[in-house]
Amino acid sequence: MTRKSALEQREQDLLDAVGGAFARMRRRTMQAPVDPPSGRKDLTRNLVLNLVEEAQLAGREMTVGGLADHLMVDPSVASRMASDCITHGYLVRAASQRDGRRTIVQLTDEGNALLDHFRHQHRQAFEYITRDWPKAEQLEFARLLIKYAEATSRLPIPPGSDEPSHSDEGARTKRTAARTDPADR
């Protein structure tokens, strides 16, 4: 076996560090000072509401079972998560338009407003964490992070989730347009 060059080893070490970086980023970003501060339930609600929104934008319906599949949690856990969002007016239960025997969850106006609130907090956290970076690096990192997140749309949809009624590419375009500041276009 040949020895890896120093450059190849540095590249491997860098790629091996990605997993730990993701874990730290997820955990520590919640500690960034945002106004108003995040509550204990915010992470869970943000996960649930984003999944429902993503499904809706892709032309899919989201069920509690679909939430469980996407979040990789027990259906009873997903049910409690969805019930919390329903109780607080962020989601409503509705009959599936594809199969009236199924119950789906949909965003309410309050749910969309809460998603906007979370996005504002995420931007505050991003700007706080990268405040000492040159503007060009902030923007390049933001661009690459969004590119990475959009690439995850090519991953398989968990079993039990509805298939999209149109291409994921179209859904990505809609999500990106919906989340992009018109001044940036």
C-alpha positions in Angstrom: 0.0 0.0 0.0 1.4 3.4 -0.9 1.5 6.2 1.5 -0.9 9.1 0.9 0.7 12.4 0.1 0.5 15.1 2.7 -2.1 16.9 0.6 -4.3 13.8 0.2 -4.1 13.2 4.0 -5.1 16.9 4.7 -8.0 16.5 2.3 -9.1 13.3 4.0 -8.8 14.9 7.5 -10.8 17.9 6.4 -13.6 15.7 5.0 -13.5 13.5 8.1 -14.1 16.6 10.3 -17.3 17.5 8.5 -19.6 15.3 10.7 -18.3 16.8 14.0 -18.6 20.3 12.5 -22.3 19.6 11.6 -23.0 18.4 15.1 -21.3 21.5 16.7 -22.9 23.8 14.3 -26.4 22.5 15.1 -25.9 22.5 18.8 -24.0 25.8 19.2 -26.0 27.8 16.7 -28.9 27.6 19.2 -26.7 29.5 21.7 -26.3 32.6 19.5 -28.0 35.7 20.9 -31.1 36.3 18.8 -34.0 38.7 19.5 -36.3 37.4 20.8 -34.5 34.4 22.2 -35.4 30.9 21.1 -37.6 28.9 23.4 -37.2 25.2 24.2 -39.9 24.1 21.8 -38.6 26.2 18.9 -36.2 23.6 17.5 -38.9 20.9 17.3 -41.6 23.3 15.9 -39.1 24.5 13.3 -38.3 21.0 12.2 -42.0 20.0 11.9 -43.1 23.2 10.1 -40.2 23.1 7.7 -41.0 19.5 6.7 -44.7 20.4 6.1 -43.7 23.5 4.1 -41.2 21.5 2.0 -43.8 18.9 1.2 -46.4 21.5 0.3 -44.0 23.3 -2.0 -43.1 20.0 -3.7 -46.7 19.2 -4.3 -46.8 16.4 -1.6 -49.0 15.9 1.3 -47.5 15.4 4.8 -49.0 13.0 7.3 -47.9 12.4 10.9 -46.4 9.1 9.7 -44.5 11.1 7.0 -43.1 13.4 9.8 -42.0 10.3 11.7 -40.3 8.9 8.6 -38.5 12.2 7.8 -37.5 12.8 11.4 -36.6 9.2 12.0 -38.7 9.1 15.2 -41.4 6.8 16.5 -44.9 7.7 15.2 -46.0 8.5 18.8 -43.2 11.1 19.0 -44.1 12.6 15.7 -47.8 12.7 16.8 -46.9 14.6 19.9 -44.8 17.0 17.9 -47.6 17.6 15.4 -50.2 17.9 18.1 -48.1 20.7 19.8 -48.1 22.6 16.5 -51.8 22.0 16.0 -52.6 23.1 19.6 -50.7 26.4 19.1 -52.4 27.1 15.7 -49.3 26.5 13.5 -50.8 23.4 11.7 -54.3 22.1 11.0 -55.4 18.6 10.2 -57.2 18.2 6.9 -58.5 15.4 4.7 -56.1 14.3 2.0 -57.2 15.4 -1.5 -55.7 12.2 -2.9 -57.2 9.7 -0.4 -60.0 11.0 1.7 -59.3 8.3 4.3 -56.0 9.8 5.2 -55.4 12.8 7.4 -52.7 15.3 6.5 -51.2 18.3 8.3 -51.0 21.7 6.6 -49.5 25.1 7.6 -51.7 27.8 8.9 -51.0 31.6 8.5 -49.7 31.4 12.0 -47.4 28.6 11.0 -46.1 30.5 8.1 -45.5 33.5 10.3 -43.6 31.4 12.8 -41.4 30.0 10.0 -40.6 33.6 9.0 -39.8 34.3 12.6 -37.4 31.4 12.7 -35.8 32.4 9.5 -35.2 35.9 10.9 -33.6 34.3 14.0 -31.4 32.1 11.8 -30.2 35.1 9.9 -29.4 36.9 13.1 -27.5 33.9 14.3 -25.6 33.6 11.0 -24.7 37.2 11.0 -23.6 37.1 14.7 -21.5 34.0 14.3 -19.8 35.3 11.1 -19.6 38.9 12.2 -15.7 38.9 12.1 -15.6 37.3 8.6 -14.9 39.4 5.5 -18.2 40.1 3.7 -17.1 38.1 0.7 -16.5 35.0 2.9 -19.9 35.4 4.6 -21.7 35.5 1.3 -19.6 32.6 -0.2 -20.3 30.5 2.9 -24.0 31.3 2.7 -24.0 30.4 -1.0 -22.3 27.1 -0.5 -24.4 26.2 2.5 -27.6 26.8 0.5 -26.1 24.8 -2.4 -25.4 21.9 0.0 -28.9 22.1 1.5 -30.5 22.2 -2.0 -28.4 19.1 -3.0 -30.0 17.2 -0.2 -33.3 17.3 -2.2 -31.8 14.6 -4.4 -31.7 12.2 -1.5 -34.5 9.6 -1.5 -37.8 10.5 0.1 -38.3 8.3 3.2 -40.6 5.3 2.7 -44.2 6.1 3.5 -43.9 9.7 2.4 -45.9 10.9 -0.6 -44.1 11.1 -3.9 -43.9 14.6 -5.4 -46.5 15.5 -8.0 -43.9 17.4 -10.0 -40.1 17.5 -10.1 -38.0 18.3 -7.1 -36.2 20.9 -9.2 -39.3 22.9 -9.5 -39.9 22.7 -5.7 -36.3 23.8 -5.1 -36.8 26.8 -7.3 -40.0 27.7 -5.5 -38.4 27.4 -2.1 -35.4 29.4 -3.1 -37.5 32.1 -4.6 -39.8 32.2 -1.6 -36.8 32.6 0.8 -34.8 35.0 -1.3 -34.9 38.7 -0.5 -36.3 40.5 -3.6 -33.5 43.0 -3.3 -31.0 40.2 -3.8 -32.5 39.1 -7.2 
